[in-house]
Amino acid sequence: MAAGGAKFIKRNKIKASMGDRLFDIFNYSFMILLMIVTLYPFLNVLAVSLNQAQDSLKGGIYLLPRVWTWDNYAYILKEATIFHATYISILRTVIGTVTTVFCSAMVAYTISRQDYVLRRFITVAFILTMYFNGGLIPNYLLIRDLNLIDSFWVYIWPGLIGVFNLIIIRSFIENLPESILESAKMDGAGEFRTFFNIVLPLTTPVLATVALFSGVYQWNSWFDVFLYNSSNIDLSTLQYELQKILQNSNTTSGTTSINGMISGASGAQQNSVTPLSIRATMTIVASVPIIMVYPFLQKYFVKGMMVGGVKG
């Protein structure tokens, strides 16, 4: 009996081991496939951006360029306004992200307090703005009446508090141990000191998540530039300048007319770009800064998205 039981246990272990191996094989295969599906579009766009424009029109470019060239990047970067627009985009992204995260965190902490009598009313008022909007014309008239037209602050003030960000931060704060906040109050800490010394350090993961959301929005935004600052070249952003370059390329008929737009080229040395190559190059230029920042926020981003836990 003992020998039979040992054989049975050994047989079950072998079956379990085979099952674990099959699961690992399937899991790794699926994750590798998912990684390929995720990375391929970006690598394909990178290959097109580094490929000679006319050759790209033939198709057949997948992961590596067929005819290597930097002409597509040279065409975009030769624009005199690109570098100043990049500076405005960076300034807008940094200031907009910092102010949005800080103000959203302060409001979120306020409406997360159970003893605040207006918390429910203010929360509902904020949520209603997610479902109802005055429309483009009323928004423009409001911005005009606030004297924000042709102003850098039109990029900052309208989006100072994002309702979605507010809900995420509030949910995270509500899941913090209430005993920590009560201990701070018993030690004589006021609301501001509790917020700055306790709440902000404990909510670093969710603040990093909101910072990533806000930073991506600020960096990619161009329509507000078109609406409010299109006549002021000094306040133009990188995305808006790239959008204008793309529109100019789309209005030309074929690469021949585009060739006339390229300065500094002559005779046999003249190169050409196409709307396809410009779109690919624009995608890389606009995406690289966000891709460089994301690894530093990844660990906080994963933690910050886990806001549905049960209170301890």
C-alpha positions, -999 to 999 in steps of 0.1 A, spaced: 0 0 0 28 24 9 46 16 -24 14 21 -44 7 54 -26 43 66 -34 39 57 -71 5 76 -72 20 107 -56 50 105 -80 27 101 -110 7 132 -99 39 152 -95 50 143 -130 16 153 -144 17 186 -124 52 192 -137 42 186 -173 12 209 -168 33 237 -154 57 233 -183 30 235 -209 15 265 -191 49 282 -191 54 275 -228 20 289 -237 25 319 -214 59 328 -228 47 322 -264 17 344 -259 37 372 -243 64 371 -270 36 373 -296 20 402 -278 54 420 -276 59 416 -314 24 428 -321 29 458 -298 64 468 -311 60 461 -348 39 492 -357 65 515 -340 95 497 -355 78 499 -389 72 536 -386 108 541 -376 120 521 -406 98 542 -429 111 574 -414 147 563 -420 141 551 -455 144 572 -487 110 587 -494 104 577 -530 116 542 -523 91 540 -494 62 544 -519 71 510 -534 61 493 -501 77 462 -487 94 480 -457 89 461 -425 115 463 -397 145 478 -415 149 506 -440 157 495 -475 175 527 -485 189 545 -454 187 583 -453 183 611 -428 166 634 -453 132 631 -438 145 643 -404 165 670 -421 134 682 -439 114 686 -407 143 700 -385 152 726 -411 121 746 -403 132 777 -384 103 775 -359 108 739 -349 133 744 -321 115 773 -305 82 754 -308 99 724 -291 109 748 -262 73 760 -259 61 724 -259 86 714 -231 77 744 -211 40 738 -215 43 701 -206 64 707 -175 44 736 -161 10 721 -171 18 688 -156 31 701 -123 2 725 -118 -24 699 -128 -11 673 -105 -7 696 -76 -41 713 -79 -59 680 -86 -43 665 -56 -54 693 -33 -90 692 -45 -90 654 -43 -78 654 -7 -105 680 2 -134 660 -13 -120 627 2 -125 640 38 -156 624 53 -162 654 76 -164 679 46 -201 686 42 -199 697 6 -178 668 -6 -208 650 -23 -221 682 -40 -187 692 -53 -180 657 -65 -212 656 -85 -206 690 -99 -172 679 -112 -186 647 -126 -213 665 -145 -187 684 -165 -176 650 -179 -211 645 -195 -221 680 -204 -200 706 -223 -209 741 -234 -194 735 -269 -166 750 -289 -180 785 -293 -189 791 -257 -155 778 -247 -138 802 -271 -159 831 -258 -150 822 -223 -113 821 -231 -116 854 -249 -134 871 -220 -106 858 -196 -81 876 -219 -63 843 -225 -61 846 -263 -25 849 -276 -13 840 -241 8 811 -229 -15 806 -199 -43 794 -222 -24 761 -222 -24 759 -184 -56 774 -168 -84 756 -187 -70 722 -178 -58 730 -143 -80 703 -128 -89 672 -147 -120 654 -135 -107 620 -144 -74 627 -126 -94 640 -97 -114 608 -93 -83 586 -95 -64 606 -68 -94 607 -46 -99 570 -48 -63 564 -39 -65 588 -9 -97 571 4 -78 538 4 -51 552 27 -52 540 63 -73 565 82 -53 559 113 -23 576 98 -42 608 91 -59 607 126 -24 603 142 -12 634 124 -41 654 136 -36 642 172 0 654 169 -12 689 161 -8 688 123 -33 710 104 -48 701 70 -20 718 50 7 700 70 -11 667 67 -15 671 30 21 681 23 39 659 48 18 628 48 -7 626 19 16 637 -9 44 612 0 20 584 3 2 591 -30 34 592 -51 24 563 -73 -10 578 -83 5 612 -87 31 597 -111 3 581 -130 -16 613 -133 16 631 -142 21 607 -171 -15 612 -183 -12 650 -181 22 651 -196 11 631 -226 -19 653 -231 1 685 -229 28 672 -252 4 660 -279 -21 688 -278 -22 711 -308 -58 720 -314 -59 746 -286 -29 762 -303 -48 764 -335 -79 779 -318 -62 805 -295 -26 811 -306 -24 804 -343 -16 840 -350 13 841 -325 43 822 -338 62 827 -306 36 805 -287 34 778 -313 41 743 -301 60 714 -317 28 694 -325 12 724 -342 43 730 -363 44 694 -373 7 695 -381 13 725 -405 42 707 -422 19 677 -427 -8 698 -441 16 715 -465 28 681 -477 -8 669 -483 -16 699 -504 12 692 -529 6 668 -558 33 642 -558 69 644 -548 78 667 -576 59 697 -562 73 688 -527 108 689 -541 103 726 -547 97 731 -510 130 718 -500 157 745 -496 194 738 -500 190 711 -527 200 715 -563 205 693 -594 212 657 -590 216 662 -552 180 673 -548 161 649 -525 124 645 -521 100 637 -492 64 624 -494 34 627 -471 41 591 -460 77 597 -450 67 630 -432 39 613 -412 63 585 -401 90 610 -392 66 632 -373 54 602 -353 89 594 -342 98 630 -334 67 634 -313 69 600 -296 105 598 -285 103 623 -256 74 604 -240 91 571 -246 122 584 -228 102 596 -198 79 565 -194 106 541 -180 112 564 -151 75 564 -142 67 528 -151 69 513 -115 48 542 -101 24 539 -131 16 502 -123 11 509 -86 -10 540 -93 -34 522 -115 -42 497 -87 -67 520 -69 -95 495 -64 -82 478 -33 -101 473 -1 -93 497 28 -70 483 54 
